[in-house]
Amino acid sequence: MSEIYDAGMVVRREVLSDAHVDRATANADEFTADFQEMITRYAWGTIWTRPGLDRKMRSAVTLTAMVAGKYWDELAMHVKAARRNGLTVDEIKEILLQTAIYCSVPAANVAFSVAKQALAEYDEQEN
């Protein structure tokens, strides 16, 4: 099980950034530590490490899921992750346009606003 956790932590850091993961783990306490361990092990160590999809595709699917669920804070985080995974700004725009049809125009409207801010922050952090 520690191999899965360790692999998950590597992917989590590569996708979300060391700074993000360091903040998340530093903020873990007795109440949230099990949750942090669970998402590292299962989301990152079991799903994101599977060979069936590359990271760009996983990011595309994740962005869509975040819009569909209206998980705006998570969307911002995953827009930045999508850029780290190689998605271009135009590809992110196309994904959000697609969500307007399948998730709703109002959800896509918010998603564009969230993504615009996240992309600006990403550019500021990475440049």
N, C-alpha and C positions, 0 to 999 in steps of 0.2 A: 504493500500500500504506500510506503514512503516513496517508491519509484514513481508512482502516479502523481503523488503530491509534488515531488521535486520537478517532474516534467511539466506539471501544471504551472508551477511558479515560474519556470523559465519562460513559457509561452505567455503567461500573464504579464510578466515584466516586458517582454518584447513587444507585445501588442498595446498595453496600456501605458507603459513607461515605468521606469524605476521610481520616479518621483510619485506617481499616482499610487503604485503598490506600497511604497514606503509609508505614504500618508494613511492608506487604508489599514495596513497592519499596525502602524503606530497608534491608531485610534481604536484598535480592537481592545475590548475589555472582557471581563468575565461574561457579560451578557452577549457580546457579538463575536467573540473569538471562534466559537463553533461554526458560525455562519461563514466567516472568512476562510476557515479551513475547508468547509464544504464546497464553496465556490471554486477555490483553488483546485481541490481534488477532482470535482465532478465537471464543472463547466470547462475549466482550463486543462486539467489533466486527462480527462476522459473524452470530452467532445472536441475541443480545439486541437487536440493532438492526433485525431483520426486522419487517415490518409485520403479519405474519399472526396474532400473538397480542399481547395487551396485557401489560404487566409483571405485573399481578396473576396472570394465567393462567400466565405463565412461572414466576412464583414458586411457584404451586401445583404445577406439574409438577416443578419442581426439588426442592421439599420431599419429594414422593413418591419421587423418584429417590434422594435422600439416605437416606431410611428404607429403601428396598429394598436399597441397597448397604451399609447400616449404616455410613455415613460421618458419624459423630456430631459431629466438630468442624465439618465443613462444614454439617451440619444446623443447628447453633447459629448459624453465620454467616448462613445463608439464612433462618432464622426472623426474625432482625433485618431482613434485606433485605426479606422479605415484608411486614413492618410498614411499612417505608419505601415499598414499592410499593403500599400501600393495603389490604392484607389486614387484616381485623379479627382480634382474638384468637379470636372465635367461629369465623371461617372457618378459621383455622389448626387449631383444635380439630377441626373437621369433617374437614379433610384428614387429620389424624392418625388419627381414628376410621376413615376409609376405608382407611388403610394397614393397620389391624389385620386387615382382611378379606383384602387382596390381598398384603400383605408379611409378615404373621404378627403374632400377638398379642404375642409376646416383643419383636419389633422395635418395635412401636408403644408398648409399655411403656417401653422405653428412650427412644424418641422423645419421649414426653410429659415425661419427666424432663428431657431435654436442652432441650426447648422451654420448659418452665416456667422454668428458669434463664435461658435466653436472653431470654425476654420480660421477666423482672425486670431484667436488665442493660439491655435496650433502654429500658425505662421510666426507669431511673435515669439513663441517658445522655441521653435526649431530653427529660426534664423538669427 
